[in-house]
Amino acid sequence: MITVYGIKNCDSVKKARKWLTENHLEYQFHDFRSDGLSAELIQGFMARGDWEKLLNKRSTSWKQLEAAQKENLTEASVMALMLETPTLIKRPVLVTESHFFIGFNLEHYQKLL
């Protein structure tokens, strides 16, 4: 089973969902805003991928953080920031039993799915 995590109005999430649908791949969509976000979910993401890649430093949310919040980042501090502001998570996060993708990359999707 494929699960796509993100926010429904995110352009990258829309591209990923459209590609999955067009390629007849069944998936579940988990919206951080309506379906929630937990520390356990973020820990699961961090266990499978680098937290630095999971953190979206190009987001408006990142740019709006105070300088002190951006300094001396640790896995724990990033998790706290993500729980408070889910839009700090790079999207989409796509999870299968054997694959874990952060962001939408057409080439990776085509090759591995």
C-alpha positions as CSV (number, residue, x, y, z in Angstrom):
1,M,0.0,0.0,0.0
2,I,1.2,3.5,-0.8
3,T,0.5,6.4,1.5
4,V,1.0,10.0,0.5
5,Y,1.4,12.5,3.3
6,G,1.1,16.2,2.8
7,I,-1.3,19.1,2.4
8,K,-4.0,18.8,-0.2
9,N,-3.5,22.3,-1.7
10,C,0.3,21.8,-2.1
11,D,1.4,21.8,-5.8
12,S,3.9,19.0,-5.3
13,V,1.3,16.9,-3.5
14,K,-1.1,17.5,-6.4
15,K,1.5,16.4,-8.9
16,A,2.3,13.2,-7.0
17,R,-1.3,12.3,-6.5
18,K,-2.1,13.0,-10.2
19,W,0.8,10.8,-11.3
20,L,-0.2,8.0,-9.0
21,T,-3.8,8.2,-10.3
22,E,-2.8,8.3,-14.0
23,N,-0.5,5.3,-13.5
24,H,-3.4,3.3,-11.8
25,L,-1.6,3.0,-8.5
26,E,-3.8,2.8,-5.4
27,Y,-2.8,5.0,-2.5
28,Q,-4.1,6.6,0.7
29,F,-3.8,10.3,1.2
30,H,-3.0,11.6,4.7
31,D,-3.5,15.4,5.0
32,F,-1.5,16.8,7.9
33,R,-4.1,19.4,8.5
34,S,-7.3,17.4,8.5
35,D,-5.9,13.9,9.4
36,G,-3.4,15.2,12.0
37,L,0.3,14.9,12.7
38,S,1.9,13.2,15.6
39,A,5.3,12.9,17.1
40,E,5.2,9.2,16.3
41,L,4.5,9.9,12.6
42,I,7.4,12.3,12.3
43,Q,9.7,9.9,14.2
44,G,8.8,7.3,11.6
45,F,9.7,9.6,8.8
46,M,13.0,10.5,10.5
47,A,13.8,6.8,11.1
48,R,13.5,6.2,7.3
49,G,15.0,9.4,6.0
50,D,17.3,12.3,6.9
51,W,15.5,14.9,9.0
52,E,17.5,17.6,7.2
53,K,15.9,16.6,3.9
54,L,12.5,16.4,5.6
55,L,12.8,20.0,6.7
56,N,11.6,22.4,4.0
57,K,13.9,25.4,4.3
58,R,12.5,26.9,1.2
59,S,9.0,27.2,2.7
60,T,7.3,30.4,3.7
61,S,6.9,28.9,7.1
62,W,10.7,28.5,7.5
63,K,11.3,32.1,6.4
64,Q,8.9,33.3,9.0
65,L,10.7,31.6,11.9
66,E,12.8,33.7,14.2
67,A,16.5,33.4,13.7
68,A,16.9,31.7,17.1
69,Q,14.6,28.9,16.0
70,K,16.8,28.2,13.0
71,E,20.0,27.9,14.9
72,N,21.5,24.8,16.4
73,L,18.9,22.5,15.0
74,T,18.6,19.0,16.4
75,E,16.3,16.2,15.5
76,A,14.3,16.9,18.6
77,S,14.0,20.7,17.9
78,V,13.0,20.1,14.3
79,M,10.4,17.6,15.4
80,A,8.9,20.2,17.8
81,L,8.9,22.8,15.0
82,M,7.2,20.4,12.6
83,L,4.5,19.5,15.1
84,E,3.8,23.2,15.7
85,T,4.0,24.1,12.0
86,P,3.4,21.1,9.7
87,T,4.2,23.1,6.6
88,L,7.8,22.9,7.6
89,I,7.7,19.3,6.3
90,K,8.8,18.9,2.7
91,R,6.0,17.5,0.7
92,P,4.8,15.0,-0.4
93,V,6.2,12.2,1.8
94,L,5.4,9.0,0.1
95,V,5.7,5.7,2.0
96,T,5.5,2.1,0.9
97,E,6.8,-1.0,2.7
98,S,10.0,-0.8,0.8
99,H,10.3,2.9,-0.4
100,F,10.4,6.3,1.3
101,F,10.4,9.5,-0.8
102,I,10.5,13.1,0.3
103,G,9.3,15.5,-2.4
104,F,8.0,14.7,-5.8
105,N,10.6,13.5,-8.3
106,L,9.0,12.1,-11.5
107,E,12.2,10.0,-12.3
108,H,12.2,8.3,-8.9
109,Y,8.5,7.6,-9.0
110,Q,8.8,6.1,-12.5
111,K,11.8,4.0,-11.7
112,L,10.7,2.6,-8.3
113,L,7.0,2.5,-8.4
